[in-house]
């Protein structure tokens, strides 16, 4: 589980340091959407069961 978090952290730092063009010249909405969907999937995978257990335990 620590390896998944470490890979996501490294990928986030790597892609966050991009050198962009002037504002509005190029849009990368598809890449950002794919990255968000991957991130949302990883977050769901990691916290779905603990959240379900928490609410069942209430």
Backbone torsions as a table, in degrees:
resi	resn	phi	psi	omega
1	UNK	NA	-35.8	179.5
2	UNK	-66.1	-30.3	-178.9
3	UNK	-68.0	-37.9	179.2
4	UNK	-64.4	-45.2	179.0
5	UNK	-61.8	-43.2	-179.3
6	UNK	-63.9	-41.3	178.7
7	UNK	-65.1	-41.3	179.1
8	UNK	-65.1	-39.6	179.1
9	UNK	-64.4	-45.3	179.6
10	UNK	-63.8	-43.1	179.4
11	UNK	-63.3	-41.4	179.8
12	UNK	-63.8	-43.1	179.8
13	UNK	-67.8	-38.9	-179.2
14	UNK	-65.2	-47.6	-177.4
15	UNK	-77.3	-19.6	179.4
16	UNK	-75.0	-17.0	-176.8
17	UNK	-97.6	30.9	-179.2
18	UNK	-72.4	154.7	178.4
19	UNK	-103.6	100.9	-173.7
20	UNK	-82.7	161.7	175.0
21	UNK	-81.9	-172.3	176.6
22	UNK	-62.2	151.7	-174.8
23	UNK	-59.2	128.8	175.4
24	UNK	85.6	-2.2	-178.4
25	UNK	-76.4	-49.1	178.7
26	UNK	-122.8	134.6	175.0
27	UNK	-108.3	142.3	-179.7
28	UNK	-124.5	44.9	-174.9
29	UNK	-64.8	-34.3	-179.5
30	UNK	-67.0	-46.8	179.5
31	UNK	-63.4	-41.9	179.3
32	UNK	-65.1	-38.5	178.9
33	UNK	-65.5	-44.3	178.2
34	UNK	-62.9	-44.0	178.5
35	UNK	-61.7	-40.7	178.8
36	UNK	-65.1	-42.0	179.9
37	UNK	-64.0	-39.1	176.3
38	UNK	-64.5	-44.4	178.8
39	UNK	-61.8	-45.8	-179.8
40	UNK	-62.7	-38.6	177.7
41	UNK	-64.3	-41.9	178.6
42	UNK	-65.5	-43.8	179.0
43	UNK	-62.4	-44.7	178.6
44	UNK	-60.6	-44.5	-179.6
45	UNK	-59.8	-38.9	-175.8
46	UNK	-80.8	-31.9	-172.9
47	UNK	-115.5	-0.8	-176.4
48	UNK	-61.9	-51.7	-177.2
49	UNK	-65.7	-46.3	177.3
50	UNK	-59.9	-37.5	179.2
51	UNK	-68.1	-42.8	177.4
52	UNK	-61.5	-44.0	179.7
53	UNK	-63.7	-38.0	179.0
54	UNK	-62.1	-46.9	-177.1
55	UNK	-73.5	-31.0	174.5
56	UNK	-67.7	-37.5	179.9
57	UNK	-70.6	-18.4	179.6
58	UNK	-73.2	NA	NA
